[in-house]
């Protein structure tokens, strides 16, 4: 038996190479423009962890405010 590369293996190797090529070591946060190697992708926006947490907190507050307004009148 010869060890022939299967189509699947070839694809996977190609894909791994492509991914390694595509993925830069760091990305720039779209909010604070800091170069980070770990980031969150929020609907196409690149956010560093700090900005992500800040956004999350802000959204949480907004949601609470809205809920408070909507639920008012009792
Ligand atoms: Zn940031």
PDB file of the backbone (N, CA, C, O) and the ligand in Angstrom, with CONECT records:
HET     ZN  A 101       1
ATOM      1  N   UNK A   1       0.850  -1.219   0.000  1.00  0.00           N
ATOM      2  CA  UNK A   1       0.000   0.000   0.000  1.00  0.00           C
ATOM      3  C   UNK A   1       0.875   1.255   0.000  1.00  0.00           C
ATOM      4  O   UNK A   1       1.776   1.389   0.827  1.00  0.00           O
ATOM      5  N   UNK A   2       0.617   2.127  -0.887  1.00  0.00           N
ATOM      6  CA  UNK A   2       1.334   3.398  -0.876  1.00  0.00           C
ATOM      7  C   UNK A   2       0.526   4.407  -0.080  1.00  0.00           C
ATOM      8  O   UNK A   2      -0.701   4.336   0.000  1.00  0.00           O
ATOM      9  N   UNK A   3       1.244   5.335   0.499  1.00  0.00           N
ATOM     10  CA  UNK A   3       0.539   6.341   1.282  1.00  0.00           C
ATOM     11  C   UNK A   3       0.155   7.532   0.421  1.00  0.00           C
ATOM     12  O   UNK A   3       0.808   8.576   0.426  1.00  0.00           O
ATOM     13  N   UNK A   4      -0.892   7.342  -0.295  1.00  0.00           N
ATOM     14  CA  UNK A   4      -1.345   8.437  -1.156  1.00  0.00           C
ATOM     15  C   UNK A   4      -2.186   9.412  -0.349  1.00  0.00           C
ATOM     16  O   UNK A   4      -2.958   9.032   0.532  1.00  0.00           O
ATOM     17  N   UNK A   5      -2.011  10.648  -0.677  1.00  0.00           N
ATOM     18  CA  UNK A   5      -2.809  11.674  -0.022  1.00  0.00           C
ATOM     19  C   UNK A   5      -4.232  11.598  -0.565  1.00  0.00           C
ATOM     20  O   UNK A   5      -4.460  11.571  -1.775  1.00  0.00           O
ATOM     21  N   UNK A   6      -5.141  11.564   0.333  1.00  0.00           N
ATOM     22  CA  UNK A   6      -6.521  11.560  -0.135  1.00  0.00           C
ATOM     23  C   UNK A   6      -6.924  12.980  -0.485  1.00  0.00           C
ATOM     24  O   UNK A   6      -6.280  13.953  -0.091  1.00  0.00           O
ATOM     25  N   UNK A   7      -7.983  13.063  -1.217  1.00  0.00           N
ATOM     26  CA  UNK A   7      -8.506  14.377  -1.612  1.00  0.00           C
ATOM     27  C   UNK A   7      -8.776  15.216  -0.356  1.00  0.00           C
ATOM     28  O   UNK A   7      -8.492  16.412  -0.298  1.00  0.00           O
ATOM     29  N   UNK A   8      -9.327  14.543   0.624  1.00  0.00           N
ATOM     30  CA  UNK A   8      -9.684  15.242   1.855  1.00  0.00           C
ATOM     31  C   UNK A   8      -8.450  15.815   2.550  1.00  0.00           C
ATOM     32  O   UNK A   8      -8.443  16.963   2.994  1.00  0.00           O
ATOM     33  N   UNK A   9      -7.427  15.004   2.632  1.00  0.00           N
ATOM     34  CA  UNK A   9      -6.198  15.460   3.275  1.00  0.00           C
ATOM     35  C   UNK A   9      -5.573  16.622   2.533  1.00  0.00           C
ATOM     36  O   UNK A   9      -5.066  17.573   3.129  1.00  0.00           O
ATOM     37  N   UNK A  10      -5.623  16.518   1.233  1.00  0.00           N
ATOM     38  CA  UNK A  10      -5.041  17.590   0.430  1.00  0.00           C
ATOM     39  C   UNK A  10      -5.798  18.892   0.673  1.00  0.00           C
ATOM     40  O   UNK A  10      -5.214  19.963   0.831  1.00  0.00           O
ATOM     41  N   UNK A  11      -7.097  18.756   0.697  1.00  0.00           N
ATOM     42  CA  UNK A  11      -7.915  19.936   0.962  1.00  0.00           C
ATOM     43  C   UNK A  11      -7.593  20.532   2.326  1.00  0.00           C
ATOM     44  O   UNK A  11      -7.454  21.746   2.477  1.00  0.00           O
ATOM     45  N   UNK A  12      -7.480  19.659   3.305  1.00  0.00           N
ATOM     46  CA  UNK A  12      -7.249  20.142   4.658  1.00  0.00           C
ATOM     47  C   UNK A  12      -5.889  20.851   4.750  1.00  0.00           C
ATOM     48  O   UNK A  12      -5.753  21.902   5.376  1.00  0.00           O
ATOM     49  N   UNK A  13      -4.916  20.253   4.121  1.00  0.00           N
ATOM     50  CA  UNK A  13      -3.581  20.872   4.146  1.00  0.00           C
ATOM     51  C   UNK A  13      -3.609  22.234   3.479  1.00  0.00           C
ATOM     52  O   UNK A  13      -3.029  23.204   3.968  1.00  0.00           O
ATOM     53  N   UNK A  14      -4.297  22.280   2.353  1.00  0.00           N
ATOM     54  CA  UNK A  14      -4.411  23.543   1.629  1.00  0.00           C
ATOM     55  C   UNK A  14      -5.125  24.563   2.504  1.00  0.00           C
ATOM     56  O   UNK A  14      -4.701  25.714   2.604  1.00  0.00           O
ATOM     57  N   UNK A  15      -6.187  24.141   3.121  1.00  0.00           N
ATOM     58  CA  UNK A  15      -6.989  25.030   3.960  1.00  0.00           C
ATOM     59  C   UNK A  15      -6.169  25.551   5.133  1.00  0.00           C
ATOM     60  O   UNK A  15      -6.213  26.740   5.449  1.00  0.00           O
ATOM     61  N   UNK A  16      -5.419  24.655   5.779  1.00  0.00           N
ATOM     62  CA  UNK A  16      -4.596  25.085   6.906  1.00  0.00           C
ATOM     63  C   UNK A  16      -3.576  26.124   6.484  1.00  0.00           C
ATOM     64  O   UNK A  16      -3.299  27.084   7.202  1.00  0.00           O
ATOM     65  N   UNK A  17      -3.023  25.903   5.290  1.00  0.00           N
ATOM     66  CA  UNK A  17      -2.054  26.872   4.786  1.00  0.00           C
ATOM     67  C   UNK A  17      -2.735  28.210   4.521  1.00  0.00           C
ATOM     68  O   UNK A  17      -2.209  29.267   4.869  1.00  0.00           O
ATOM     69  N   UNK A  18      -3.893  28.151   3.911  1.00  0.00           N
ATOM     70  CA  UNK A  18      -4.621  29.379   3.605  1.00  0.00           C
ATOM     71  C   UNK A  18      -4.967  30.146   4.877  1.00  0.00           C
ATOM     72  O   UNK A  18      -4.820  31.366   4.951  1.00  0.00           O
ATOM     73  N   UNK A  19      -5.426  29.408   5.862  1.00  0.00           N
ATOM     74  CA  UNK A  19      -5.814  30.036   7.125  1.00  0.00           C
ATOM     75  C   UNK A  19      -4.611  30.695   7.776  1.00  0.00           C
ATOM     76  O   UNK A  19      -4.695  31.826   8.256  1.00  0.00           O
ATOM     77  N   UNK A  20      -3.499  29.989   7.791  1.00  0.00           N
ATOM     78  CA  UNK A  20      -2.279  30.525   8.399  1.00  0.00           C
ATOM     79  C   UNK A  20      -1.827  31.777   7.666  1.00  0.00           C
ATOM     80  O   UNK A  20      -1.307  32.715   8.271  1.00  0.00           O
ATOM     81  N   UNK A  21      -2.031  31.778   6.366  1.00  0.00           N
ATOM     82  CA  UNK A  21      -1.616  32.922   5.555  1.00  0.00           C
ATOM     83  C   UNK A  21      -2.550  34.102   5.787  1.00  0.00           C
ATOM     84  O   UNK A  21      -2.126  35.253   5.894  1.00  0.00           O
ATOM     85  N   UNK A  22      -3.837  33.774   5.861  1.00  0.00           N
ATOM     86  CA  UNK A  22      -4.846  34.820   5.977  1.00  0.00           C
ATOM     87  C   UNK A  22      -4.813  35.505   7.336  1.00  0.00           C
ATOM     88  O   UNK A  22      -5.058  36.705   7.463  1.00  0.00           O
ATOM     89  N   UNK A  23      -4.506  34.712   8.331  1.00  0.00           N
ATOM     90  CA  UNK A  23      -4.658  35.249   9.682  1.00  0.00           C
ATOM     91  C   UNK A  23      -3.402  35.988  10.118  1.00  0.00           C
ATOM     92  O   UNK A  23      -2.352  35.375  10.307  1.00  0.00           O
ATOM     93  N   UNK A  24      -3.504  37.284  10.275  1.00  0.00           N
ATOM     94  CA  UNK A  24      -2.352  38.038  10.759  1.00  0.00           C
ATOM     95  C   UNK A  24      -2.119  37.756  12.239  1.00  0.00           C
ATOM     96  O   UNK A  24      -2.999  37.261  12.943  1.00  0.00           O
ATOM     97  N   UNK A  25      -0.926  38.079  12.687  1.00  0.00           N
ATOM     98  CA  UNK A  25      -0.603  37.814  14.090  1.00  0.00           C
ATOM     99  C   UNK A  25      -1.441  38.698  15.004  1.00  0.00           C
ATOM    100  O   UNK A  25      -1.937  38.263  16.044  1.00  0.00           O
ATOM    101  N   UNK A  26      -1.583  39.944  14.588  1.00  0.00           N
ATOM    102  CA  UNK A  26      -2.402  40.852  15.383  1.00  0.00           C
ATOM    103  C   UNK A  26      -3.411  41.544  14.487  1.00  0.00           C
ATOM    104  O   UNK A  26      -3.235  41.637  13.272  1.00  0.00           O
ATOM    105  N   UNK A  27      -4.455  42.020  15.107  1.00  0.00           N
ATOM    106  CA  UNK A  27      -5.441  42.813  14.388  1.00  0.00           C
ATOM    107  C   UNK A  27      -5.601  44.134  15.116  1.00  0.00           C
ATOM    108  O   UNK A  27      -5.256  44.274  16.289  1.00  0.00           O
ATOM    109  N   UNK A  28      -6.132  45.091  14.385  1.00  0.00           N
ATOM    110  CA  UNK A  28      -6.324  46.396  14.982  1.00  0.00           C
ATOM    111  C   UNK A  28      -7.768  46.504  15.447  1.00  0.00           C
ATOM    112  O   UNK A  28      -8.698  46.246  14.684  1.00  0.00           O
ATOM    113  N   UNK A  29      -7.942  46.880  16.686  1.00  0.00           N
ATOM    114  CA  UNK A  29      -9.283  47.088  17.215  1.00  0.00           C
ATOM    115  C   UNK A  29      -9.930  48.242  16.469  1.00  0.00           C
ATOM    116  O   UNK A  29      -9.307  49.286  16.272  1.00  0.00           O
ATOM    117  N   UNK A  30     -11.179  48.059  16.053  1.00  0.00           N
ATOM    118  CA  UNK A  30     -11.843  49.089  15.253  1.00  0.00           C
ATOM    119  C   UNK A  30     -12.291  50.259  16.120  1.00  0.00           C
ATOM    120  O   UNK A  30     -12.746  51.280  15.603  1.00  0.00           O
ATOM    121  N   UNK A  31     -12.167  50.117  17.401  1.00  0.00           N
ATOM    122  CA  UNK A  31     -12.630  51.177  18.296  1.00  0.00           C
ATOM    123  C   UNK A  31     -11.463  51.993  18.853  1.00  0.00           C
ATOM    124  O   UNK A  31     -11.439  53.217  18.727  1.00  0.00           O
ATOM    125  N   UNK A  32     -10.497  51.308  19.470  1.00  0.00           N
ATOM    126  CA  UNK A  32      -9.397  52.045  20.093  1.00  0.00           C
ATOM    127  C   UNK A  32      -8.116  51.936  19.267  1.00  0.00           C
ATOM    128  O   UNK A  32      -7.087  52.500  19.640  1.00  0.00           O
ATOM    129  N   UNK A  33      -8.174  51.213  18.149  1.00  0.00           N
ATOM    130  CA  UNK A  33      -7.045  51.099  17.219  1.00  0.00           C
ATOM    131  C   UNK A  33      -5.815  50.463  17.853  1.00  0.00           C
ATOM    132  O   UNK A  33      -4.690  50.672  17.399  1.00  0.00           O
ATOM    133  N   UNK A  34      -6.038  49.700  18.887  1.00  0.00           N
ATOM    134  CA  UNK A  34      -4.941  49.000  19.536  1.00  0.00           C
ATOM    135  C   UNK A  34      -4.689  47.696  18.790  1.00  0.00           C
ATOM    136  O   UNK A  34      -5.625  47.030  18.349  1.00  0.00           O
ATOM    137  N   UNK A  35      -3.415  47.339  18.655  1.00  0.00           N
ATOM    138  CA  UNK A  35      -3.080  46.063  18.029  1.00  0.00           C
ATOM    139  C   UNK A  35      -3.210  44.953  19.059  1.00  0.00           C
ATOM    140  O   UNK A  35      -2.545  44.969  20.094  1.00  0.00           O
ATOM    141  N   UNK A  36      -4.063  44.002  18.766  1.00  0.00           N
ATOM    142  CA  UNK A  36      -4.291  42.919  19.718  1.00  0.00           C
ATOM    143  C   UNK A  36      -4.201  41.584  18.990  1.00  0.00           C
ATOM    144  O   UNK A  36      -4.489  41.494  17.797  1.00  0.00           O
ATOM    145  N   UNK A  37      -3.802  40.557  19.715  1.00  0.00           N
ATOM    146  CA  UNK A  37      -3.769  39.234  19.087  1.00  0.00           C
ATOM    147  C   UNK A  37      -5.010  38.422  19.451  1.00  0.00           C
ATOM    148  O   UNK A  37      -5.272  37.370  18.868  1.00  0.00           O
ATOM    149  N   UNK A  38      -5.756  38.920  20.409  1.00  0.00           N
ATOM    150  CA  UNK A  38      -7.029  38.288  20.710  1.00  0.00           C
ATOM    151  C   UNK A  38      -8.120  39.326  20.524  1.00  0.00           C
ATOM    152  O   UNK A  38      -8.015  40.450  21.015  1.00  0.00           O
ATOM    153  N   UNK A  39      -9.152  38.944  19.822  1.00  0.00           N
ATOM    154  CA  UNK A  39     -10.179  39.941  19.528  1.00  0.00           C
ATOM    155  C   UNK A  39     -11.528  39.254  19.407  1.00  0.00           C
ATOM    156  O   UNK A  39     -11.619  38.031  19.292  1.00  0.00           O
ATOM    157  N   UNK A  40     -12.564  40.065  19.436  1.00  0.00           N
ATOM    158  CA  UNK A  40     -13.911  39.576  19.227  1.00  0.00           C
ATOM    159  C   UNK A  40     -14.426  40.176  17.930  1.00  0.00           C
ATOM    160  O   UNK A  40     -14.146  41.332  17.610  1.00  0.00           O
ATOM    161  N   UNK A  41     -15.173  39.386  17.195  1.00  0.00           N
ATOM    162  CA  UNK A  41     -15.747  39.848  15.948  1.00  0.00           C
ATOM    163  C   UNK A  41     -17.236  40.092  16.186  1.00  0.00           C
ATOM    164  O   UNK A  41     -18.033  39.155  16.227  1.00  0.00           O
ATOM    165  N   UNK A  42     -17.592  41.355  16.341  1.00  0.00           N
ATOM    166  CA  UNK A  42     -18.977  41.692  16.632  1.00  0.00           C
ATOM    167  C   UNK A  42     -19.618  42.246  15.364  1.00  0.00           C
ATOM    168  O   UNK A  42     -19.364  43.383  14.968  1.00  0.00           O
ATOM    169  N   UNK A  43     -20.438  41.435  14.747  1.00  0.00           N
ATOM    170  CA  UNK A  43     -21.097  41.768  13.480  1.00  0.00           C
ATOM    171  C   UNK A  43     -20.153  42.509  12.532  1.00  0.00           C
ATOM    172  O   UNK A  43     -20.473  43.580  12.016  1.00  0.00           O
ATOM    173  N   UNK A  44     -18.992  41.912  12.321  1.00  0.00           N
ATOM    174  CA  UNK A  44     -18.038  42.433  11.356  1.00  0.00           C
ATOM    175  C   UNK A  44     -17.078  43.453  11.926  1.00  0.00           C
ATOM    176  O   UNK A  44     -16.139  43.855  11.239  1.00  0.00           O
ATOM    177  N   UNK A  45     -17.281  43.884  13.157  1.00  0.00           N
ATOM    178  CA  UNK A  45     -16.365  44.828  13.776  1.00  0.00           C
ATOM    179  C   UNK A  45     -15.369  44.072  14.631  1.00  0.00           C
ATOM    180  O   UNK A  45     -15.716  43.141  15.358  1.00  0.00           O
ATOM    181  N   UNK A  46     -14.126  44.498  14.523  1.00  0.00           N
ATOM    182  CA  UNK A  46     -13.078  43.870  15.319  1.00  0.00           C
ATOM    183  C   UNK A  46     -12.923  44.674  16.606  1.00  0.00           C
ATOM    184  O   UNK A  46     -12.584  45.857  16.573  1.00  0.00           O
ATOM    185  N   UNK A  47     -13.165  44.041  17.702  1.00  0.00           N
ATOM    186  CA  UNK A  47     -13.031  44.728  18.991  1.00  0.00           C
ATOM    187  C   UNK A  47     -12.028  43.978  19.854  1.00  0.00           C
ATOM    188  O   UNK A  47     -12.030  42.748  19.902  1.00  0.00           O
ATOM    189  N   UNK A  48     -11.173  44.730  20.533  1.00  0.00           N
ATOM    190  CA  UNK A  48     -10.302  44.098  21.500  1.00  0.00           C
ATOM    191  C   UNK A  48     -11.155  43.715  22.708  1.00  0.00           C
ATOM    192  O   UNK A  48     -12.308  44.125  22.836  1.00  0.00           O
ATOM    193  N   UNK A  49     -10.566  42.936  23.568  1.00  0.00           N
ATOM    194  CA  UNK A  49     -11.348  42.415  24.687  1.00  0.00           C
ATOM    195  C   UNK A  49     -11.885  43.565  25.554  1.00  0.00           C
ATOM    196  O   UNK A  49     -13.032  43.535  26.002  1.00  0.00           O
ATOM    197  N   UNK A  50     -11.044  44.569  25.779  1.00  0.00           N
ATOM    198  CA  UNK A  50     -11.466  45.708  26.604  1.00  0.00           C
ATOM    199  C   UNK A  50     -12.692  46.391  26.007  1.00  0.00           C
ATOM    200  O   UNK A  50     -13.676  46.648  26.701  1.00  0.00           O
ATOM    201  N   UNK A  51     -12.616  46.681  24.709  1.00  0.00           N
ATOM    202  CA  UNK A  51     -13.722  47.371  24.057  1.00  0.00           C
ATOM    203  C   UNK A  51     -14.945  46.466  23.994  1.00  0.00           C
ATOM    204  O   UNK A  51     -16.080  46.928  24.107  1.00  0.00           O
ATOM    205  N   UNK A  52     -14.704  45.191  23.815  1.00  0.00           N
ATOM    206  CA  UNK A  52     -15.819  44.250  23.770  1.00  0.00           C
ATOM    207  C   UNK A  52     -16.575  44.278  25.096  1.00  0.00           C
ATOM    208  O   UNK A  52     -17.805  44.330  25.117  1.00  0.00           O
ATOM    209  N   UNK A  53     -15.840  44.244  26.187  1.00  0.00           N
ATOM    210  CA  UNK A  53     -16.465  44.266  27.509  1.00  0.00           C
ATOM    211  C   UNK A  53     -17.209  45.590  27.698  1.00  0.00           C
ATOM    212  O   UNK A  53     -18.329  45.618  28.207  1.00  0.00           O
ATOM    213  N   UNK A  54     -16.568  46.683  27.280  1.00  0.00           N
ATOM    214  CA  UNK A  54     -17.207  47.993  27.398  1.00  0.00           C
ATOM    215  C   UNK A  54     -18.515  48.019  26.617  1.00  0.00           C
ATOM    216  O   UNK A  54     -19.532  48.512  27.106  1.00  0.00           O
ATOM    217  N   UNK A  55     -18.480  47.475  25.383  1.00  0.00           N
ATOM    218  CA  UNK A  55     -19.691  47.445  24.558  1.00  0.00           C
ATOM    219  C   UNK A  55     -20.767  46.599  25.230  1.00  0.00           C
ATOM    220  O   UNK A  55     -21.936  46.979  25.286  1.00  0.00           O
ATOM    221  N   UNK A  56     -20.349  45.460  25.731  1.00  0.00           N
ATOM    222  CA  UNK A  56     -21.294  44.558  26.382  1.00  0.00           C
ATOM    223  C   UNK A  56     -21.983  45.260  27.545  1.00  0.00           C
ATOM    224  O   UNK A  56     -23.200  45.181  27.712  1.00  0.00           O
ATOM    225  N   UNK A  57     -21.169  45.949  28.345  1.00  0.00           N
ATOM    226  CA  UNK A  57     -21.730  46.639  29.506  1.00  0.00           C
ATOM    227  C   UNK A  57     -22.693  47.725  29.063  1.00  0.00           C
ATOM    228  O   UNK A  57     -23.768  47.896  29.639  1.00  0.00           O
ATOM    229  N   UNK A  58     -22.292  48.456  28.032  1.00  0.00           N
ATOM    230  CA  UNK A  58     -23.137  49.543  27.529  1.00  0.00           C
ATOM    231  C   UNK A  58     -24.466  48.976  27.021  1.00  0.00           C
ATOM    232  O   UNK A  58     -25.538  49.499  27.323  1.00  0.00           O
ATOM    233  N   UNK A  59     -24.367  47.902  26.249  1.00  0.00           N
ATOM    234  CA  UNK A  59     -25.579  47.307  25.704  1.00  0.00           C
ATOM    235  C   UNK A  59     -26.453  46.771  26.811  1.00  0.00           C
ATOM    236  O   UNK A  59     -27.679  46.867  26.752  1.00  0.00           O
ATOM    237  N   UNK A  60     -25.827  46.212  27.812  1.00  0.00           N
ATOM    238  CA  UNK A  60     -26.582  45.704  28.944  1.00  0.00           C
ATOM    239  C   UNK A  60     -27.355  46.827  29.611  1.00  0.00           C
ATOM    240  O   UNK A  60     -28.524  46.679  29.968  1.00  0.00           O
ATOM    241  N   UNK A  61     -26.664  47.974  29.772  1.00  0.00           N
ATOM    242  CA  UNK A  61     -27.333  49.124  30.386  1.00  0.00           C
ATOM    243  C   UNK A  61     -28.468  49.630  29.513  1.00  0.00           C
ATOM    244  O   UNK A  61     -29.557  49.922  30.007  1.00  0.00           O
ATOM    245  N   UNK A  62     -28.210  49.734  28.196  1.00  0.00           N
ATOM    246  CA  UNK A  62     -29.244  50.193  27.272  1.00  0.00           C
ATOM    247  C   UNK A  62     -30.468  49.301  27.365  1.00  0.00           C
ATOM    248  O   UNK A  62     -31.602  49.776  27.435  1.00  0.00           O
ATOM    249  N   UNK A  63     -30.219  48.007  27.365  1.00  0.00           N
ATOM    250  CA  UNK A  63     -31.324  47.060  27.422  1.00  0.00           C
ATOM    251  C   UNK A  63     -32.102  47.261  28.709  1.00  0.00           C
ATOM    252  O   UNK A  63     -33.332  47.208  28.713  1.00  0.00           O
ATOM    253  N   UNK A  64     -31.387  47.491  29.801  1.00  0.00           N
ATOM    254  CA  UNK A  64     -32.053  47.704  31.083  1.00  0.00           C
ATOM    255  C   UNK A  64     -32.876  48.987  31.049  1.00  0.00           C
ATOM    256  O   UNK A  64     -34.016  49.028  31.511  1.00  0.00           O
ATOM    257  N   UNK A  65     -32.261  50.048  30.483  1.00  0.00           N
ATOM    258  CA  UNK A  65     -32.979  51.321  30.395  1.00  0.00           C
ATOM    259  C   UNK A  65     -34.271  51.158  29.611  1.00  0.00           C
ATOM    260  O   UNK A  65     -35.336  51.624  30.017  1.00  0.00           O
ATOM    261  N   UNK A  66     -34.144  50.483  28.478  1.00  0.00           N
ATOM    262  CA  UNK A  66     -35.307  50.289  27.612  1.00  0.00           C
ATOM    263  C   UNK A  66     -36.381  49.482  28.335  1.00  0.00           C
ATOM    264  O   UNK A  66     -37.569  49.800  28.295  1.00  0.00           O
ATOM    265  N   UNK A  67     -35.919  48.435  28.991  1.00  0.00           N
ATOM    266  CA  UNK A  67     -36.868  47.589  29.710  1.00  0.00           C
ATOM    267  C   UNK A  67     -37.554  48.412  30.799  1.00  0.00           C
ATOM    268  O   UNK A  67     -38.754  48.277  31.040  1.00  0.00           O
ATOM    269  N   UNK A  68     -36.761  49.274  31.456  1.00  0.00           N
ATOM    270  CA  UNK A  68     -37.319  50.112  32.498  1.00  0.00           C
ATOM    271  C   UNK A  68     -38.384  51.051  31.956  1.00  0.00           C
ATOM    272  O   UNK A  68     -39.437  51.237  32.566  1.00  0.00           O
ATOM    273  N   UNK A  69     -38.090  51.644  30.790  1.00  0.00           N
ATOM    274  CA  UNK A  69     -39.055  52.565  30.201  1.00  0.00           C
ATOM    275  C   UNK A  69     -40.324  51.845  29.771  1.00  0.00           C
ATOM    276  O   UNK A  69     -41.446  52.284  30.024  1.00  0.00           O
ATOM    277  N   UNK A  70     -40.087  50.710  29.105  1.00  0.00           N
ATOM    278  CA  UNK A  70     -41.221  49.954  28.573  1.00  0.00           C
ATOM    279  C   UNK A  70     -42.085  49.413  29.716  1.00  0.00           C
ATOM    280  O   UNK A  70     -43.310  49.338  29.622  1.00  0.00           O
ATOM    281  N   UNK A  71     -41.395  49.042  30.793  1.00  0.00           N
ATOM    282  CA  UNK A  71     -42.131  48.410  31.880  1.00  0.00           C
ATOM    283  C   UNK A  71     -42.731  49.434  32.846  1.00  0.00           C
ATOM    284  O   UNK A  71     -43.447  49.078  33.782  1.00  0.00           O
ATOM    285  N   UNK A  72     -42.423  50.724  32.600  1.00  0.00           N
ATOM    286  CA  UNK A  72     -42.914  51.739  33.527  1.00  0.00           C
ATOM    287  C   UNK A  72     -44.441  51.898  33.458  1.00  0.00           C
ATOM    288  O   UNK A  72     -45.103  51.337  32.585  1.00  0.00           O
ATOM    289  N   UNK A  73     -44.955  52.650  34.367  1.00  0.00           N
ATOM    290  CA  UNK A  73     -46.386  52.902  34.368  1.00  0.00           C
ATOM    291  C   UNK A  73     -47.139  51.948  35.278  1.00  0.00           C
ATOM    292  O   UNK A  73     -48.343  51.732  35.137  1.00  0.00           O
ATOM    293  N   UNK A  74     -46.394  51.387  36.213  1.00  0.00           N
ATOM    294  CA  UNK A  74     -47.073  50.461  37.097  1.00  0.00           C
ATOM    295  C   UNK A  74     -47.031  51.038  38.416  1.00  0.00           C
ATOM    296  O   UNK A  74     -47.544  50.446  39.366  1.00  0.00           O
TER     297      UNK A  74
HETATM  298 ZN    ZN A 101     -10.277  48.341  21.647  1.00  0.00          ZN
END
